[in-house]
């Protein structure tokens, strides 16, 4: 059973791929392969960020009671 990679681990992999692509010493086929892999990782990371944003709530104390309000990044 394989363990799902965490966000930080995937981000590290993405940074490694970007560094490899920036070096400009890859053959075209290898660069395309790395780019494709990077795009897949970026898509998963983006999905994880979207899921986290949906879960974030702010607790606000109003009139002695606590209510939940959706988080909005400004």
CHARMM-style PDB file with segment names, atoms N, HN, CA, C and O in Angstrom:
ATOM      1  N   UNK     1       0.839  -1.174   0.000  1.00  0.00      PROA
ATOM      2  CA  UNK     1       0.000   0.000   0.000  1.00  0.00      PROA
ATOM      3  C   UNK     1       0.896   1.253   0.000  1.00  0.00      PROA
ATOM      4  O   UNK     1       1.719   1.419   0.900  1.00  0.00      PROA
ATOM      5  N   UNK     2       0.743   2.117  -0.986  1.00  0.00      PROA
ATOM      6  HN  UNK     2       0.074   1.982  -1.717  1.00  0.00      PROA
ATOM      7  CA  UNK     2       1.580   3.297  -1.071  1.00  0.00      PROA
ATOM      8  C   UNK     2       0.945   4.469  -0.333  1.00  0.00      PROA
ATOM      9  O   UNK     2      -0.262   4.700  -0.391  1.00  0.00      PROA
ATOM     10  N   UNK     3       1.806   5.191   0.357  1.00  0.00      PROA
ATOM     11  HN  UNK     3       2.787   5.003   0.404  1.00  0.00      PROA
ATOM     12  CA  UNK     3       1.352   6.352   1.123  1.00  0.00      PROA
ATOM     13  C   UNK     3       1.229   7.550   0.185  1.00  0.00      PROA
ATOM     14  O   UNK     3       2.115   7.803  -0.631  1.00  0.00      PROA
ATOM     15  N   UNK     4       0.111   8.294   0.310  1.00  0.00      PROA
ATOM     16  HN  UNK     4      -0.609   8.090   0.973  1.00  0.00      PROA
ATOM     17  CA  UNK     4      -0.068   9.485  -0.511  1.00  0.00      PROA
ATOM     18  C   UNK     4       0.944  10.536  -0.070  1.00  0.00      PROA
ATOM     19  O   UNK     4       1.151  10.755   1.124  1.00  0.00      PROA
ATOM     20  N   UNK     5       1.568  11.180  -1.049  1.00  0.00      PROA
ATOM     21  HN  UNK     5       1.400  11.002  -2.018  1.00  0.00      PROA
ATOM     22  CA  UNK     5       2.562  12.192  -0.750  1.00  0.00      PROA
ATOM     23  C   UNK     5       1.889  13.432  -0.182  1.00  0.00      PROA
ATOM     24  O   UNK     5       0.784  13.799  -0.581  1.00  0.00      PROA
ATOM     25  N   UNK     6       2.568  14.056   0.742  1.00  0.00      PROA
ATOM     26  HN  UNK     6       3.466  13.757   1.066  1.00  0.00      PROA
ATOM     27  CA  UNK     6       2.060  15.283   1.335  1.00  0.00      PROA
ATOM     28  C   UNK     6       2.311  16.472   0.419  1.00  0.00      PROA
ATOM     29  O   UNK     6       3.109  16.401  -0.515  1.00  0.00      PROA
ATOM     30  N   UNK     7       1.621  17.553   0.705  1.00  0.00      PROA
ATOM     31  HN  UNK     7       0.973  17.611   1.464  1.00  0.00      PROA
ATOM     32  CA  UNK     7       1.727  18.761  -0.104  1.00  0.00      PROA
ATOM     33  C   UNK     7       3.171  19.258  -0.176  1.00  0.00      PROA
ATOM     34  O   UNK     7       3.673  19.581  -1.253  1.00  0.00      PROA
ATOM     35  N   UNK     8       3.829  19.316   0.977  1.00  0.00      PROA
ATOM     36  HN  UNK     8       3.422  19.054   1.852  1.00  0.00      PROA
ATOM     37  CA  UNK     8       5.191  19.826   1.013  1.00  0.00      PROA
ATOM     38  C   UNK     8       6.145  18.959   0.204  1.00  0.00      PROA
ATOM     39  O   UNK     8       7.035  19.471  -0.476  1.00  0.00      PROA
ATOM     40  N   UNK     9       5.957  17.647   0.279  1.00  0.00      PROA
ATOM     41  HN  UNK     9       5.235  17.231   0.831  1.00  0.00      PROA
ATOM     42  CA  UNK     9       6.804  16.722  -0.479  1.00  0.00      PROA
ATOM     43  C   UNK     9       6.595  16.924  -1.983  1.00  0.00      PROA
ATOM     44  O   UNK     9       7.553  16.930  -2.756  1.00  0.00      PROA
ATOM     45  N   UNK    10       5.340  17.088  -2.383  1.00  0.00      PROA
ATOM     46  HN  UNK    10       4.562  17.083  -1.755  1.00  0.00      PROA
ATOM     47  CA  UNK    10       5.058  17.321  -3.803  1.00  0.00      PROA
ATOM     48  C   UNK    10       5.615  18.669  -4.257  1.00  0.00      PROA
ATOM     49  O   UNK    10       6.095  18.797  -5.383  1.00  0.00      PROA
ATOM     50  N   UNK    11       5.552  19.665  -3.389  1.00  0.00      PROA
ATOM     51  HN  UNK    11       5.162  19.561  -2.474  1.00  0.00      PROA
ATOM     52  CA  UNK    11       6.091  20.978  -3.721  1.00  0.00      PROA
ATOM     53  C   UNK    11       7.603  20.902  -3.899  1.00  0.00      PROA
ATOM     54  O   UNK    11       8.156  21.533  -4.800  1.00  0.00      PROA
ATOM     55  N   UNK    12       8.275  20.127  -3.041  1.00  0.00      PROA
ATOM     56  HN  UNK    12       7.826  19.614  -2.309  1.00  0.00      PROA
ATOM     57  CA  UNK    12       9.720  19.919  -3.185  1.00  0.00      PROA
ATOM     58  C   UNK    12      10.044  19.253  -4.524  1.00  0.00      PROA
ATOM     59  O   UNK    12      10.997  19.642  -5.198  1.00  0.00      PROA
ATOM     60  N   UNK    13       9.248  18.247  -4.908  1.00  0.00      PROA
ATOM     61  HN  UNK    13       8.473  17.930  -4.360  1.00  0.00      PROA
ATOM     62  CA  UNK    13       9.451  17.578  -6.192  1.00  0.00      PROA
ATOM     63  C   UNK    13       9.269  18.564  -7.344  1.00  0.00      PROA
ATOM     64  O   UNK    13      10.034  18.554  -8.309  1.00  0.00      PROA
ATOM     65  N   UNK    14       8.259  19.406  -7.233  1.00  0.00      PROA
ATOM     66  HN  UNK    14       7.637  19.414  -6.449  1.00  0.00      PROA
ATOM     67  CA  UNK    14       7.996  20.399  -8.266  1.00  0.00      PROA
ATOM     68  C   UNK    14       9.164  21.371  -8.386  1.00  0.00      PROA
ATOM     69  O   UNK    14       9.557  21.728  -9.497  1.00  0.00      PROA
ATOM     70  N   UNK    15       9.721  21.802  -7.261  1.00  0.00      PROA
ATOM     71  HN  UNK    15       9.402  21.512  -6.359  1.00  0.00      PROA
ATOM     72  CA  UNK    15      10.878  22.695  -7.281  1.00  0.00      PROA
ATOM     73  C   UNK    15      12.089  22.024  -7.923  1.00  0.00      PROA
ATOM     74  O   UNK    15      12.848  22.670  -8.645  1.00  0.00      PROA
ATOM     75  N   UNK    16      12.269  20.737  -7.665  1.00  0.00      PROA
ATOM     76  HN  UNK    16      11.652  20.212  -7.079  1.00  0.00      PROA
ATOM     77  CA  UNK    16      13.368  19.994  -8.274  1.00  0.00      PROA
ATOM     78  C   UNK    16      13.197  19.927  -9.788  1.00  0.00      PROA
ATOM     79  O   UNK    16      14.163  20.080 -10.536  1.00  0.00      PROA
ATOM     80  N   UNK    17      11.974  19.698 -10.230  1.00  0.00      PROA
ATOM     81  HN  UNK    17      11.190  19.574  -9.623  1.00  0.00      PROA
ATOM     82  CA  UNK    17      11.688  19.640 -11.661  1.00  0.00      PROA
ATOM     83  C   UNK    17      11.943  20.990 -12.315  1.00  0.00      PROA
ATOM     84  O   UNK    17      12.545  21.064 -13.387  1.00  0.00      PROA
ATOM     85  N   UNK    18      11.485  22.056 -11.669  1.00  0.00      PROA
ATOM     86  HN  UNK    18      10.997  21.996 -10.799  1.00  0.00      PROA
ATOM     87  CA  UNK    18      11.696  23.403 -12.216  1.00  0.00      PROA
ATOM     88  C   UNK    18      13.186  23.693 -12.324  1.00  0.00      PROA
ATOM     89  O   UNK    18      13.641  24.239 -13.330  1.00  0.00      PROA
ATOM     90  N   UNK    19      13.945  23.334 -11.302  1.00  0.00      PROA
ATOM     91  HN  UNK    19      13.576  22.891 -10.485  1.00  0.00      PROA
ATOM     92  CA  UNK    19      15.398  23.552 -11.335  1.00  0.00      PROA
ATOM     93  C   UNK    19      16.041  22.795 -12.491  1.00  0.00      PROA
ATOM     94  O   UNK    19      16.908  23.332 -13.181  1.00  0.00      PROA
ATOM     95  N   UNK    20      15.621  21.554 -12.703  1.00  0.00      PROA
ATOM     96  HN  UNK    20      14.916  21.118 -12.142  1.00  0.00      PROA
ATOM     97  CA  UNK    20      16.162  20.750 -13.800  1.00  0.00      PROA
ATOM     98  C   UNK    20      15.840  21.386 -15.154  1.00  0.00      PROA
ATOM     99  O   UNK    20      16.678  21.414 -16.055  1.00  0.00      PROA
ATOM    100  N   UNK    21      14.616  21.894 -15.281  1.00  0.00      PROA
ATOM    101  HN  UNK    21      13.934  21.872 -14.549  1.00  0.00      PROA
ATOM    102  CA  UNK    21      14.222  22.533 -16.537  1.00  0.00      PROA
ATOM    103  C   UNK    21      14.972  23.847 -16.761  1.00  0.00      PROA
ATOM    104  O   UNK    21      15.279  24.194 -17.902  1.00  0.00      PROA
ATOM    105  N   UNK    22      15.266  24.570 -15.704  1.00  0.00      PROA
ATOM    106  HN  UNK    22      15.017  24.288 -14.777  1.00  0.00      PROA
ATOM    107  CA  UNK    22      15.973  25.845 -15.826  1.00  0.00      PROA
ATOM    108  C   UNK    22      17.436  25.673 -16.197  1.00  0.00      PROA
ATOM    109  O   UNK    22      18.035  26.589 -16.761  1.00  0.00      PROA
ATOM    110  N   UNK    23      18.022  24.527 -15.897  1.00  0.00      PROA
ATOM    111  HN  UNK    23      17.536  23.783 -15.440  1.00  0.00      PROA
ATOM    112  CA  UNK    23      19.431  24.281 -16.205  1.00  0.00      PROA
ATOM    113  C   UNK    23      19.682  24.242 -17.705  1.00  0.00      PROA
ATOM    114  O   UNK    23      20.796  24.500 -18.163  1.00  0.00      PROA
ATOM    115  N   UNK    24      18.651  23.922 -18.461  1.00  0.00      PROA
ATOM    116  HN  UNK    24      17.747  23.713 -18.089  1.00  0.00      PROA
ATOM    117  CA  UNK    24      18.739  23.946 -19.930  1.00  0.00      PROA
ATOM    118  C   UNK    24      19.725  22.920 -20.492  1.00  0.00      PROA
ATOM    119  O   UNK    24      20.285  23.121 -21.569  1.00  0.00      PROA
ATOM    120  N   UNK    25      19.940  21.809 -19.755  1.00  0.00      PROA
ATOM    121  HN  UNK    25      19.485  21.645 -18.880  1.00  0.00      PROA
ATOM    122  CA  UNK    25      20.840  20.783 -20.271  1.00  0.00      PROA
ATOM    123  C   UNK    25      20.118  19.455 -20.533  1.00  0.00      PROA
ATOM    124  O   UNK    25      20.760  18.424 -20.728  1.00  0.00      PROA
ATOM    125  N   UNK    26      18.794  19.487 -20.536  1.00  0.00      PROA
ATOM    126  HN  UNK    26      18.272  20.325 -20.378  1.00  0.00      PROA
ATOM    127  CA  UNK    26      18.006  18.284 -20.808  1.00  0.00      PROA
ATOM    128  C   UNK    26      17.736  18.163 -22.297  1.00  0.00      PROA
ATOM    129  O   UNK    26      17.595  19.157 -23.011  1.00  0.00      PROA
ATOM    130  N   UNK    27      17.668  16.929 -22.740  1.00  0.00      PROA
ATOM    131  HN  UNK    27      17.782  16.122 -22.161  1.00  0.00      PROA
ATOM    132  CA  UNK    27      17.235  16.692 -24.116  1.00  0.00      PROA
ATOM    133  C   UNK    27      15.754  17.026 -24.195  1.00  0.00      PROA
ATOM    134  O   UNK    27      15.055  17.023 -23.181  1.00  0.00      PROA
ATOM    135  N   UNK    28      15.280  17.312 -25.390  1.00  0.00      PROA
ATOM    136  HN  UNK    28      15.848  17.314 -26.214  1.00  0.00      PROA
ATOM    137  CA  UNK    28      13.895  17.743 -25.575  1.00  0.00      PROA
ATOM    138  C   UNK    28      12.904  16.738 -24.988  1.00  0.00      PROA
ATOM    139  O   UNK    28      11.983  17.124 -24.269  1.00  0.00      PROA
ATOM    140  N   UNK    29      13.090  15.455 -25.292  1.00  0.00      PROA
ATOM    141  HN  UNK    29      13.839  15.142 -25.876  1.00  0.00      PROA
ATOM    142  CA  UNK    29      12.159  14.436 -24.779  1.00  0.00      PROA
ATOM    143  C   UNK    29      12.161  14.396 -23.248  1.00  0.00      PROA
ATOM    144  O   UNK    29      11.113  14.239 -22.622  1.00  0.00      PROA
ATOM    145  N   UNK    30      13.351  14.542 -22.655  1.00  0.00      PROA
ATOM    146  HN  UNK    30      14.202  14.670 -23.164  1.00  0.00      PROA
ATOM    147  CA  UNK    30      13.441  14.550 -21.192  1.00  0.00      PROA
ATOM    148  C   UNK    30      12.781  15.799 -20.616  1.00  0.00      PROA
ATOM    149  O   UNK    30      12.110  15.731 -19.586  1.00  0.00      PROA
ATOM    150  N   UNK    31      12.970  16.935 -21.278  1.00  0.00      PROA
ATOM    151  HN  UNK    31      13.515  16.990 -22.115  1.00  0.00      PROA
ATOM    152  CA  UNK    31      12.358  18.181 -20.821  1.00  0.00      PROA
ATOM    153  C   UNK    31      10.829  18.092 -20.888  1.00  0.00      PROA
ATOM    154  O   UNK    31      10.135  18.539 -19.975  1.00  0.00      PROA
ATOM    155  N   UNK    32      10.323  17.520 -21.959  1.00  0.00      PROA
ATOM    156  HN  UNK    32      10.888  17.157 -22.700  1.00  0.00      PROA
ATOM    157  CA  UNK    32       8.872  17.359 -22.100  1.00  0.00      PROA
ATOM    158  C   UNK    32       8.341  16.426 -21.022  1.00  0.00      PROA
ATOM    159  O   UNK    32       7.280  16.677 -20.450  1.00  0.00      PROA
ATOM    160  N   UNK    33       9.065  15.360 -20.743  1.00  0.00      PROA
ATOM    161  HN  UNK    33       9.927  15.156 -21.207  1.00  0.00      PROA
ATOM    162  CA  UNK    33       8.663  14.409 -19.709  1.00  0.00      PROA
ATOM    163  C   UNK    33       8.643  15.087 -18.337  1.00  0.00      PROA
ATOM    164  O   UNK    33       7.688  14.926 -17.578  1.00  0.00      PROA
ATOM    165  N   UNK    34       9.693  15.842 -18.021  1.00  0.00      PROA
ATOM    166  HN  UNK    34      10.470  15.973 -18.638  1.00  0.00      PROA
ATOM    167  CA  UNK    34       9.759  16.558 -16.746  1.00  0.00      PROA
ATOM    168  C   UNK    34       8.633  17.590 -16.651  1.00  0.00      PROA
ATOM    169  O   UNK    34       7.995  17.729 -15.607  1.00  0.00      PROA
ATOM    170  N   UNK    35       8.393  18.313 -17.751  1.00  0.00      PROA
ATOM    171  HN  UNK    35       8.911  18.200 -18.599  1.00  0.00      PROA
ATOM    172  CA  UNK    35       7.336  19.319 -17.767  1.00  0.00      PROA
ATOM    173  C   UNK    35       5.978  18.673 -17.508  1.00  0.00      PROA
ATOM    174  O   UNK    35       5.181  19.190 -16.725  1.00  0.00      PROA
ATOM    175  N   UNK    36       5.713  17.547 -18.161  1.00  0.00      PROA
ATOM    176  HN  UNK    36       6.360  17.126 -18.797  1.00  0.00      PROA
ATOM    177  CA  UNK    36       4.453  16.820 -17.984  1.00  0.00      PROA
ATOM    178  C   UNK    36       4.294  16.371 -16.540  1.00  0.00      PROA
ATOM    179  O   UNK    36       3.229  16.528 -15.944  1.00  0.00      PROA
ATOM    180  N   UNK    37       5.357  15.815 -15.987  1.00  0.00      PROA
ATOM    181  HN  UNK    37       6.223  15.688 -16.471  1.00  0.00      PROA
ATOM    182  CA  UNK    37       5.327  15.379 -14.588  1.00  0.00      PROA
ATOM    183  C   UNK    37       5.064  16.573 -13.667  1.00  0.00      PROA
ATOM    184  O   UNK    37       4.282  16.471 -12.722  1.00  0.00      PROA
ATOM    185  N   UNK    38       5.714  17.694 -13.941  1.00  0.00      PROA
ATOM    186  HN  UNK    38       6.350  17.777 -14.709  1.00  0.00      PROA
ATOM    187  CA  UNK    38       5.524  18.896 -13.144  1.00  0.00      PROA
ATOM    188  C   UNK    38       4.099  19.409 -13.207  1.00  0.00      PROA
ATOM    189  O   UNK    38       3.549  19.837 -12.192  1.00  0.00      PROA
ATOM    190  N   UNK    39       3.500  19.373 -14.379  1.00  0.00      PROA
ATOM    191  HN  UNK    39       3.947  19.026 -15.203  1.00  0.00      PROA
ATOM    192  CA  UNK    39       2.123  19.835 -14.528  1.00  0.00      PROA
ATOM    193  C   UNK    39       1.161  18.952 -13.743  1.00  0.00      PROA
ATOM    194  O   UNK    39       0.206  19.454 -13.150  1.00  0.00      PROA
ATOM    195  N   UNK    40       1.404  17.635 -13.733  1.00  0.00      PROA
ATOM    196  HN  UNK    40       2.180  17.228 -14.215  1.00  0.00      PROA
ATOM    197  CA  UNK    40       0.563  16.720 -12.960  1.00  0.00      PROA
ATOM    198  C   UNK    40       0.668  17.021 -11.467  1.00  0.00      PROA
ATOM    199  O   UNK    40      -0.335  17.051 -10.755  1.00  0.00      PROA
ATOM    200  N   UNK    41       1.899  17.244 -11.006  1.00  0.00      PROA
ATOM    201  HN  UNK    41       2.714  17.220 -11.584  1.00  0.00      PROA
ATOM    202  CA  UNK    41       2.106  17.553  -9.589  1.00  0.00      PROA
ATOM    203  C   UNK    41       1.455  18.889  -9.248  1.00  0.00      PROA
ATOM    204  O   UNK    41       0.813  19.016  -8.206  1.00  0.00      PROA
ATOM    205  N   UNK    42       1.614  19.887 -10.120  1.00  0.00      PROA
ATOM    206  HN  UNK    42       2.135  19.783 -10.967  1.00  0.00      PROA
ATOM    207  CA  UNK    42       1.022  21.205  -9.879  1.00  0.00      PROA
ATOM    208  C   UNK    42      -0.500  21.111  -9.792  1.00  0.00      PROA
ATOM    209  O   UNK    42      -1.123  21.793  -8.979  1.00  0.00      PROA
ATOM    210  N   UNK    43      -1.090  20.269 -10.626  1.00  0.00      PROA
ATOM    211  HN  UNK    43      -0.583  19.714 -11.287  1.00  0.00      PROA
ATOM    212  CA  UNK    43      -2.549  20.101 -10.604  1.00  0.00      PROA
ATOM    213  C   UNK    43      -3.003  19.505  -9.270  1.00  0.00      PROA
ATOM    214  O   UNK    43      -3.997  19.950  -8.695  1.00  0.00      PROA
ATOM    215  N   UNK    44      -2.282  18.508  -8.783  1.00  0.00      PROA
ATOM    216  HN  UNK    44      -1.475  18.146  -9.250  1.00  0.00      PROA
ATOM    217  CA  UNK    44      -2.622  17.885  -7.495  1.00  0.00      PROA
ATOM    218  C   UNK    44      -2.437  18.889  -6.359  1.00  0.00      PROA
ATOM    219  O   UNK    44      -3.270  18.971  -5.457  1.00  0.00      PROA
ATOM    220  N   UNK    45      -1.342  19.655  -6.405  1.00  0.00      PROA
ATOM    221  HN  UNK    45      -0.665  19.589  -7.138  1.00  0.00      PROA
ATOM    222  CA  UNK    45      -1.099  20.671  -5.373  1.00  0.00      PROA
ATOM    223  C   UNK    45      -2.214  21.715  -5.381  1.00  0.00      PROA
ATOM    224  O   UNK    45      -2.705  22.112  -4.325  1.00  0.00      PROA
ATOM    225  N   UNK    46      -2.608  22.154  -6.562  1.00  0.00      PROA
ATOM    226  HN  UNK    46      -2.209  21.832  -7.420  1.00  0.00      PROA
ATOM    227  CA  UNK    46      -3.678  23.138  -6.680  1.00  0.00      PROA
ATOM    228  C   UNK    46      -4.982  22.593  -6.099  1.00  0.00      PROA
ATOM    229  O   UNK    46      -5.715  23.312  -5.418  1.00  0.00      PROA
ATOM    230  N   UNK    47      -5.263  21.322  -6.371  1.00  0.00      PROA
ATOM    231  HN  UNK    47      -4.668  20.739  -6.924  1.00  0.00      PROA
ATOM    232  CA  UNK    47      -6.479  20.707  -5.835  1.00  0.00      PROA
ATOM    233  C   UNK    47      -6.427  20.657  -4.306  1.00  0.00      PROA
ATOM    234  O   UNK    47      -7.430  20.916  -3.642  1.00  0.00      PROA
ATOM    235  N   UNK    48      -5.259  20.324  -3.749  1.00  0.00      PROA
ATOM    236  HN  UNK    48      -4.444  20.113  -4.289  1.00  0.00      PROA
ATOM    237  CA  UNK    48      -5.113  20.278  -2.296  1.00  0.00      PROA
ATOM    238  C   UNK    48      -5.311  21.660  -1.693  1.00  0.00      PROA
ATOM    239  O   UNK    48      -5.916  21.791  -0.629  1.00  0.00      PROA
ATOM    240  N   UNK    49      -4.806  22.695  -2.364  1.00  0.00      PROA
ATOM    241  HN  UNK    49      -4.315  22.589  -3.228  1.00  0.00      PROA
ATOM    242  CA  UNK    49      -4.982  24.064  -1.871  1.00  0.00      PROA
ATOM    243  C   UNK    49      -6.458  24.442  -1.901  1.00  0.00      PROA
ATOM    244  O   UNK    49      -6.973  25.025  -0.947  1.00  0.00      PROA
ATOM    245  N   UNK    50      -7.138  24.107  -2.999  1.00  0.00      PROA
ATOM    246  HN  UNK    50      -6.719  23.633  -3.774  1.00  0.00      PROA
ATOM    247  CA  UNK    50      -8.570  24.418  -3.097  1.00  0.00      PROA
ATOM    248  C   UNK    50      -9.371  23.706  -2.007  1.00  0.00      PROA
ATOM    249  O   UNK    50     -10.286  24.288  -1.424  1.00  0.00      PROA
ATOM    250  N   UNK    51      -9.026  22.441  -1.732  1.00  0.00      PROA
ATOM    251  HN  UNK    51      -8.283  21.968  -2.205  1.00  0.00      PROA
ATOM    252  CA  UNK    51      -9.713  21.689  -0.685  1.00  0.00      PROA
ATOM    253  C   UNK    51      -9.470  22.320   0.681  1.00  0.00      PROA
ATOM    254  O   UNK    51     -10.382  22.411   1.502  1.00  0.00      PROA
ATOM    255  N   UNK    52      -8.229  22.758   0.920  1.00  0.00      PROA
ATOM    256  HN  UNK    52      -7.488  22.684   0.253  1.00  0.00      PROA
ATOM    257  CA  UNK    52      -7.905  23.384   2.198  1.00  0.00      PROA
ATOM    258  C   UNK    52      -8.653  24.699   2.362  1.00  0.00      PROA
ATOM    259  O   UNK    52      -9.131  25.008   3.454  1.00  0.00      PROA
ATOM    260  N   UNK    53      -8.757  25.474   1.289  1.00  0.00      PROA
ATOM    261  HN  UNK    53      -8.368  25.222   0.403  1.00  0.00      PROA
ATOM    262  CA  UNK    53      -9.476  26.748   1.352  1.00  0.00      PROA
ATOM    263  C   UNK    53     -10.943  26.530   1.706  1.00  0.00      PROA
ATOM    264  O   UNK    53     -11.540  27.327   2.430  1.00  0.00      PROA
ATOM    265  N   UNK    54     -11.517  25.447   1.192  1.00  0.00      PROA
ATOM    266  HN  UNK    54     -11.031  24.800   0.604  1.00  0.00      PROA
ATOM    267  CA  UNK    54     -12.917  25.150   1.488  1.00  0.00      PROA
ATOM    268  C   UNK    54     -13.115  24.802   2.956  1.00  0.00      PROA
ATOM    269  O   UNK    54     -14.179  25.069   3.516  1.00  0.00      PROA
ATOM    270  N   UNK    55     -12.102  24.207   3.589  1.00  0.00      PROA
ATOM    271  HN  UNK    55     -11.238  23.991   3.134  1.00  0.00      PROA
ATOM    272  CA  UNK    55     -12.229  23.761   4.976  1.00  0.00      PROA
ATOM    273  C   UNK    55     -11.975  24.878   5.984  1.00  0.00      PROA
ATOM    274  O   UNK    55     -12.383  24.791   7.142  1.00  0.00      PROA
ATOM    275  N   UNK    56     -11.293  25.930   5.526  1.00  0.00      PROA
ATOM    276  HN  UNK    56     -10.961  26.001   4.586  1.00  0.00      PROA
ATOM    277  CA  UNK    56     -10.904  26.991   6.465  1.00  0.00      PROA
ATOM    278  C   UNK    56     -12.111  27.825   6.860  1.00  0.00      PROA
ATOM    279  O   UNK    56     -12.853  28.321   6.012  1.00  0.00      PROA
ATOM    280  N   UNK    57     -12.284  27.961   8.121  1.00  0.00      PROA
ATOM    281  HN  UNK    57     -11.681  27.558   8.810  1.00  0.00      PROA
ATOM    282  CA  UNK    57     -13.347  28.844   8.631  1.00  0.00      PROA
ATOM    283  C   UNK    57     -12.766  29.738   9.713  1.00  0.00      PROA
ATOM    284  O   UNK    57     -11.761  29.414  10.345  1.00  0.00      PROA
ATOM    285  N   UNK    58     -13.408  30.840   9.902  1.00  0.00      PROA
ATOM    286  HN  UNK    58     -14.225  31.103   9.388  1.00  0.00      PROA
ATOM    287  CA  UNK    58     -13.008  31.764  10.958  1.00  0.00      PROA
ATOM    288  C   UNK    58     -14.099  31.770  12.009  1.00  0.00      PROA
ATOM    289  O   UNK    58     -15.274  31.969  11.704  1.00  0.00      PROA
ATOM    290  N   UNK    59     -13.699  31.550  13.244  1.00  0.00      PROA
ATOM    291  HN  UNK    59     -12.744  31.388  13.492  1.00  0.00      PROA
ATOM    292  CA  UNK    59     -14.662  31.622  14.341  1.00  0.00      PROA
ATOM    293  C   UNK    59     -14.721  33.067  14.832  1.00  0.00      PROA
ATOM    294  O   UNK    59     -13.704  33.674  15.168  1.00  0.00      PROA
ATOM    295  N   UNK    60     -15.916  33.586  14.861  1.00  0.00      PROA
ATOM    296  HN  UNK    60     -16.743  33.093  14.587  1.00  0.00      PROA
ATOM    297  CA  UNK    60     -16.115  34.963  15.297  1.00  0.00      PROA
ATOM    298  C   UNK    60     -17.020  34.969  16.522  1.00  0.00      PROA
ATOM    299  O   UNK    60     -18.078  34.339  16.532  1.00  0.00      PROA
ATOM    300  N   UNK    61     -16.602  35.664  17.518  1.00  0.00      PROA
ATOM    301  HN  UNK    61     -15.743  36.175  17.510  1.00  0.00      PROA
ATOM    302  CA  UNK    61     -17.386  35.772  18.740  1.00  0.00      PROA
ATOM    303  C   UNK    61     -18.346  36.953  18.586  1.00  0.00      PROA
ATOM    304  O   UNK    61     -17.925  38.110  18.587  1.00  0.00      PROA
ATOM    305  N   UNK    62     -19.638  36.649  18.454  1.00  0.00      PROA
ATOM    306  HN  UNK    62     -19.980  35.710  18.454  1.00  0.00      PROA
ATOM    307  CA  UNK    62     -20.653  37.687  18.291  1.00  0.00      PROA
ATOM    308  C   UNK    62     -21.695  37.549  19.391  1.00  0.00      PROA
ATOM    309  O   UNK    62     -22.283  36.481  19.561  1.00  0.00      PROA
ATOM    310  N   UNK    63     -21.917  38.593  20.116  1.00  0.00      PROA
ATOM    311  HN  UNK    63     -21.439  39.460  19.978  1.00  0.00      PROA
ATOM    312  CA  UNK    63     -22.943  38.624  21.161  1.00  0.00      PROA
ATOM    313  C   UNK    63     -22.847  37.433  22.110  1.00  0.00      PROA
ATOM    314  O   UNK    63     -23.868  36.855  22.481  1.00  0.00      PROA
ATOM    315  N   UNK    64     -21.651  37.067  22.497  1.00  0.00      PROA
ATOM    316  HN  UNK    64     -20.822  37.537  22.196  1.00  0.00      PROA
ATOM    317  CA  UNK    64     -21.480  35.981  23.450  1.00  0.00      PROA
ATOM    318  C   UNK    64     -21.567  34.599  22.832  1.00  0.00      PROA
ATOM    319  O   UNK    64     -21.334  33.610  23.527  1.00  0.00      PROA
ATOM    320  N   UNK    65     -21.895  34.493  21.552  1.00  0.00      PROA
ATOM    321  HN  UNK    65     -22.084  35.297  20.988  1.00  0.00      PROA
ATOM    322  CA  UNK    65     -21.971  33.196  20.884  1.00  0.00      PROA
ATOM    323  C   UNK    65     -20.894  33.091  19.818  1.00  0.00      PROA
ATOM    324  O   UNK    65     -20.354  34.101  19.366  1.00  0.00      PROA
ATOM    325  N   UNK    66     -20.596  31.910  19.435  1.00  0.00      PROA
ATOM    326  HN  UNK    66     -21.035  31.090  19.802  1.00  0.00      PROA
ATOM    327  CA  UNK    66     -19.580  31.698  18.408  1.00  0.00      PROA
ATOM    328  C   UNK    66     -20.271  31.236  17.138  1.00  0.00      PROA
ATOM    329  O   UNK    66     -21.074  30.302  17.153  1.00  0.00      PROA
ATOM    330  N   UNK    67     -19.950  31.899  16.047  1.00  0.00      PROA
ATOM    331  HN  UNK    67     -19.298  32.658  16.034  1.00  0.00      PROA
ATOM    332  CA  UNK    67     -20.500  31.505  14.751  1.00  0.00      PROA
ATOM    333  C   UNK    67     -19.364  31.236  13.788  1.00  0.00      PROA
ATOM    334  O   UNK    67     -18.263  31.763  13.947  1.00  0.00      PROA
ATOM    335  N   UNK    68     -19.631  30.428  12.804  1.00  0.00      PROA
ATOM    336  HN  UNK    68     -20.526  30.000  12.674  1.00  0.00      PROA
ATOM    337  CA  UNK    68     -18.637  30.143  11.773  1.00  0.00      PROA
ATOM    338  C   UNK    68     -18.894  31.009  10.561  1.00  0.00      PROA
ATOM    339  O   UNK    68     -20.036  31.216  10.150  1.00  0.00      PROA
ATOM    340  N   UNK    69     -17.810  31.511   9.999  1.00  0.00      PROA
ATOM    341  HN  UNK    69     -16.882  31.343  10.333  1.00  0.00      PROA
ATOM    342  CA  UNK    69     -17.918  32.330   8.805  1.00  0.00      PROA
ATOM    343  C   UNK    69     -16.898  31.805   7.816  1.00  0.00      PROA
ATOM    344  O   UNK    69     -15.771  31.496   8.203  1.00  0.00      PROA
ATOM    345  N   UNK    70     -17.266  31.698   6.541  1.00  0.00      PROA
ATOM    346  HN  UNK    70     -18.182  31.949   6.226  1.00  0.00      PROA
ATOM    347  CA  UNK    70     -16.340  31.223   5.520  1.00  0.00      PROA
ATOM    348  C   UNK    70     -15.125  32.127   5.434  1.00  0.00      PROA
ATOM    349  O   UNK    70     -15.238  33.347   5.555  1.00  0.00      PROA
ATOM    350  N   UNK    71     -13.977  31.531   5.228  1.00  0.00      PROA
ATOM    351  HN  UNK    71     -13.886  30.540   5.130  1.00  0.00      PROA
ATOM    352  CA  UNK    71     -12.738  32.262   5.092  1.00  0.00      PROA
ATOM    353  C   UNK    71     -12.660  32.862   3.690  1.00  0.00      PROA
ATOM    354  O   UNK    71     -12.941  32.192   2.697  1.00  0.00      PROA
ATOM    355  N   UNK    72     -12.280  34.119   3.629  1.00  0.00      PROA
ATOM    356  HN  UNK    72     -12.052  34.663   4.436  1.00  0.00      PROA
ATOM    357  CA  UNK    72     -12.024  34.744   2.340  1.00  0.00      PROA
ATOM    358  C   UNK    72     -10.664  35.395   2.381  1.00  0.00      PROA
ATOM    359  O   UNK    72     -10.391  36.205   3.267  1.00  0.00      PROA
ATOM    360  N   UNK    73      -9.811  35.058   1.444  1.00  0.00      PROA
ATOM    361  HN  UNK    73     -10.033  34.400   0.725  1.00  0.00      PROA
ATOM    362  CA  UNK    73      -8.486  35.655   1.365  1.00  0.00      PROA
ATOM    363  C   UNK    73      -8.586  37.001   0.679  1.00  0.00      PROA
ATOM    364  O   UNK    73      -9.177  37.123  -0.394  1.00  0.00      PROA
ATOM    365  N   UNK    74      -8.013  37.994   1.295  1.00  0.00      PROA
ATOM    366  HN  UNK    74      -7.533  37.896   2.166  1.00  0.00      PROA
ATOM    367  CA  UNK    74      -8.067  39.343   0.718  1.00  0.00      PROA
ATOM    368  C   UNK    74      -6.697  39.853   0.450  1.00  0.00      PROA
ATOM    369  OT1 UNK    74      -6.539  40.973  -0.036  1.00  0.00      PROA
TER     370      UNK     74
END
